[in-house]
Amino acid sequence: MTTGGSTALVRRPNGSARATLLELLFDVVFVAALAMVSKLIAEREPWTDAGPVLLTLAAIWWTWSVTSTTTEFYDPDQRPIQAILMVAMVGSVGMAAALPMLSVGHAMVFAIAYTTTHVVRGVVLVITLHRQQHRAAMERATRFLFWFVVSGVFWIAGALTGSPNWGLWTVAIAIDLVSAAVRYPTPVLGQVPLEQYDRTTEHLGERYQQFIILALGDIILVPILEVSQMDLDRLRLSALLCAFATMLLLWQIYVFQAGKLLKAGADTRKASRVAPYTHLVMLTGVIGTAASFDLVAARPTGTTPARWLVLIIGGPILFVLGRVLFTWMVTAVVPWRRLVWQLLPLLVLPWAGGWPPLSVAGIVALGLAGHILTPGHTPETTPGLRLWRPGE
């Protein structure tokens, strides 16, 4: 099936901005992998285990982000792009399945799943675009492929012993993130031209919005999976309600507050380049929040350990900071009056360790509610790019 009878791989400027059903299925598969990351963070007691989990989170997110950029520049109804999406879904399943047992022989499964996803995408694009004689698009795909082959060497080398070599894997993910930030400078071809970022359409904004909203669902899904194995008493039910309220509050902050950016004075180029990094910060906040409610739902009473405090308070704050950072980088506007509400859980931090985890989560939710209810810049006065279209 093709769009409008066209066989051209490159997306037409007037093409539909709506995500295809296969793209939505692609999102669901990745959100399931993120739920696994939340469970791992909740279960890892030593602080030293947090870094490796966050590294794998960055790899999963980067796979989604780059693949979604692919469907922004190329028609997702074309067979080669559908094949790329399917390969990415298989890769995400492989990464998620390997996560719980990386240290006992499954590191190579994760490395191959990650590397194969990116290399196959590049090969398919280069071959197809070469056949269609679309030189500019082929060169862009070649740049991406070159750098993922380079990082792939470190991913595979870091898994040769069966357990991850976290030093090599850190180099690998750094190559992926930094090469994108500097526009994939490649021998002979040079960097991706800046004007190619100007052709970003509303489709990419819709993709980011849909994924973050689906990911927010993990905040209630993860604790439900935990509580389903226990007696659902009054306090655990209260913890689930608090998780639900927190999920809704973060959703409103993302969609209706910091997310309302207008077309006037739009800087599409900047938004498309900073969105992957700022949304990684937000996604880390979502994962931390989901992990915190996994713990709170299991034991809502008693004292709150320091590691729990970091997750309960730090997760939502990290999400808000990521959202504010994105708005500031695109519009140069910072909602200080709203942001000050995030000081509330920090002010009680010296005493929160002696409080029940459910009470600490309630204080955090109160701070999020204050963030939403405090007047700030309205959509009519906030300049910048409207990547998202809430309420439409």
N, C-alpha and C positions, 0 to 999 in steps of 0.2 A: 504494500500500500504506500502510495506517495502522496505528497501534498499538491493538490491542484494539477496532477498529471505531470509535474516536473520531475526530472531525474537528476537535477543538479544537487550536489551534496551540500553546498554552502547555503545557509538559510537566507531566504529573501527578506529584504528590509521590511516589507509589508506583511510578513508572515504572522500567524497567530501567536500571541504572547502566552497563551494558556499551555499548561503542561499536559503532555500526553498521559494516557493511562499507564503506559510502561514506565514513564518517569516517576509517577506516583508510587508504583510498585517498587521501583528502585529505592525511593525514599524510605518506604516501610522496612525493607530489608536492612538498610543502614541503621535505622532507629533501633531495630532489634539488637544489632551489634553494640550500639551505645548503651542499651540496657544491661548488657553483659559487663561493660566497663564499669557501670555504676555498682553492680553487685561486687565486682572485684575490689573496688575502692572501699566499699563498706566492710569487706571481709579482711582486708589487709591491715593488720595491727601495726607493724613497724613503719615508721615514717619513711624509711629507705625504700619501701615498696611503692611509694606514691609516684616517684619519678618515672620508673619504667611503665607504669599504667598510663600516665599522662603522655608518654612518648607514643605508645600504641594508639591512644586516642587521637593524637595529632595525625598519625598515619591514616587512620580510618577517615577522619574528617577531610584530609587532603585528597583522598581518593574520591570522596563525594564531590568536593569543590571543583576539582579539575574536570571530572566527568560531566558535571553540570555546566561548566563553562563550554565543554564540547557541544552540548545540546543547545547552547546559546548561539554558537557560531555556525553549527551545522544542523540540517533539518532532521529532527528526531523521528520523523516518519519514514526516513530512508532506511533501507535494510542494513547498510553498514553501521549506521549509528545505533539501530536497535540491537545489533550484535554486540557493539561496544557496551551498551547498557547491560546486556545479559551477562557478559564476561565480568563486568564490574560487580554485579550482584553475586555471582559465584565467588569472586574474590573476597567480597565482604563476608560471605558465609565462612569461607576458609579462615579469614583473619579472626572472626568471632569464635569459631570452634577451637582455634589454637590458643586463644588468650588464657584460659585457666591453667594450661599446662605448658607454657612457654619454657619454663626452667627444667622440664623433664623430657625434652626431646621434640617438642613441637615448634621450636623456633623456625626451622626450615619451612614448615607448612605456612607460617605467617609470612616469612620473607618471600616465598614463591608466590603466594596469593597476592601480595602487594605489588611485587615487581611485575609479575605477568600481566596484571590488570593494566598497568600503565604502558608497558611495552607493546602489548597487543593493540591497545587503542592507537598508539602512534603508528604502528606498522599498517594497520587497516586504513587509517587516514592518509598516510603518505602514498600508499599504493592507489587508493581510490582517487585521490586528488590528482595524482600524476596522470592517471588514465583520462581524467576530465580536463587536463591541461589547465588547471587552476593554480598558477605558479605561486601567487602570494599566499594562498591558503596552505599549499603544500610546504612552503618554506616555514610557515608558522608551526605546522604540525611536526616538521623535522626538528625544529628547535626544542620543542617539548620532548620529543623522542630521545634526542641526544642527551639531555640532562637526566632523564629517567633511567637511561642505560648507565650513565655515570653513577648515579645514586644506587642503582640496582646492584652494582659490583659490591658496594659496602653492605647492602642489606643481605645479600647472599653470603659474603665472606663472614659477616657477623653471626651467621647461623650454622656454620660448618661443623662446629663441635656439638651441635644438638641443643645446647643452651645459648641464649642470646649473649652476644658480646655487646653490652650496652654502649661501650665507647664507639664502636664502629656504627651501631645503629643510630647513635646521636649524630655522628657525622653524616649519615645517610639522610636523615630527616632534615638536617640543617641544609644540606645541598638542595633538597626539594623546595624548602621554604625560601631560602635566599635566592636561588636561581629565578624563582617566580618574581620576587621583589625587584630584581634588577633586570627584568624582562628577558630572561633566557638568552644571554649573550653566547653565541655559538660561532665556532671557527667558520670563516668564509661568509656565513649568513649574517652575522652580527646580532643585534638585539631585535626583539619584536617592535615594530614601529609604533610610536605613541598613538598615531591616528587610528590604529586598529582597535584601541580601547574605546574610541568614540562611538563605535557602531553598536555598543551594548544597548539592548532593548529592554522593555519592561519584563520580558520573559525571565531574565536572570534574577530580577528583583522578586518576581513571583516564586521562583524556585527557592531562594533563600528563605522567604517568608514561610512557605509551606514546610520546609524542612525543620526550621526552628520550632514552629507550632507543633509538628509531630513529635519532635524531641521533648518538648515540654510535657507531653503525655507520660514520659517515663517517670516524672516526679510522683505521679499517682500509681503508675503500673508497678514500679519496683517495690514500694511498701505493701501493695496488695498481694504480690507474690510472697512476700515475707509473712504477712499476717495470715495468709491462707493455710499456713502450716501450724497455726497456734489458735488458742481460744480467742474469739473476738469479744473482749470485754469492753467496758465503757471507756477506759483510757486509750485502748488501742483504736477504738472507733474515733475518738477525739483526735488522735494522731493522724488518721486517714483524712479526717475533715480538714485539719490544719494543712496537710499536704495538698489537698484539693484547692484550698483557699490560696496557698502560696503559688500554685500553678496558675491560677486565674490572675493573680496579681502580676506575676511576671509576664503573662500574656498581654495584659493591658499595657504594661510598661513598654513592651516591645512593639505592639501594633498601634495603640491609640495615643501614646505619649511621644516617646523618643522616635518612633517610627514614622511620624507624619511629616514627611519632607516634600516640599513642593517642586514643581517643575521650574519655577522662576529662578533664573541664575544657576541652572543645573550644571554640575560638574560630573558628568557621567564617567569620564576617564578616571578621576580620583576615586569615585565610589566603587567602581568595578575592581580597582586595584587593592583597596584597603578592606573591602568586605570579607575576603577569606580570612584575614588575620583577626579582625575585630570580632567576627562571628565565631572564630575558634575560642576566643576569650569567653564569649557568651555561652558557647556550648560546654566549655569546662565548668562554668557556673551551674549549668543545668545538670551535668553529671554529678557534681558535688552535692547539689541540693537533693537529687534523687537518692544518692548514697546516704545522705543524712537522714532522710525519712525512712530508709530501710532500717537504720539503727533505732530511730525514735519509735517507730511502730513496734519493734521487737521489745524495747524496754523504755516505755515513756516516763517511768518514775525513777527515783534515786538520784544520785549526783551525775553530773555530766563530765566525762573525761575530756582532757584537753584536745585530743584528736577529734572527738565528736564536736566540740565547740568550733573548731576550724571548719568543719564541713557544714554545720548548721548555720553559722553566721557567714562564713566565707563564700559558700556557694551562691546564695542570692546576691551578695554584694558584688561578686565577680561578674555575674550576669549584668547587673545594672551598670557597672563600670565599663564593660564591653560595649553596651548599647550607647552609653554616653560618649565613649571614645569614638564610635562610628559617626555619631551625629556631629561631634566636634570636628573630626577630620574632614567631613564633607561640607559642613555649614559654618564652622568656626563659632558655633553657639553651644554653650554649656548651661544646662538647667540647674544652676547652683541652688536655688531655693528648694528644688525637689531633692537634689543630691544630698543635701545636709541631713535629710531623714535617715540616711544610711549610717549616720553616727550613733543613732539610738542603740542598736545592739552592741556597738563598740564601747559605748559609755558604761554599759552594765557588764562588760566582759570580766572585770576583776572579781565580780561576785557570782557570775553565771555558773562557774564550775560547781558551786554548791546547790544549784537549782536543778529541778527535774528537767530532762531533755525536752519534754513537751512544753514547759514554760519558756525555755529559751527559744524554741521554734515559734511560739506565739509572739514573743517580742520582735523577732525578725519579721513576721507577717505584719505586725503593727507598723514597723518602719516602712515596709513596702506600700502599705495602704496610705501612709502619710505622703509618700513620694507621688502617688497617683492623685491624691486629693488637693495637693498644693498647687495653686495657680502658677502657670509659667508661660512660656512662649506658646502661642496658639498657632495652628497650621497657617493662618493668614499672615502671620508676621515672621515665620521662620523661613529664611532663605535656604536654597539648596536643592538637592536632587530628590525627586520623588521616586525612589525605587519601589516603594510599597504602596498599595492602594487599599487601605483598610476600609472595611464596611461596604465594598463594592462587589 
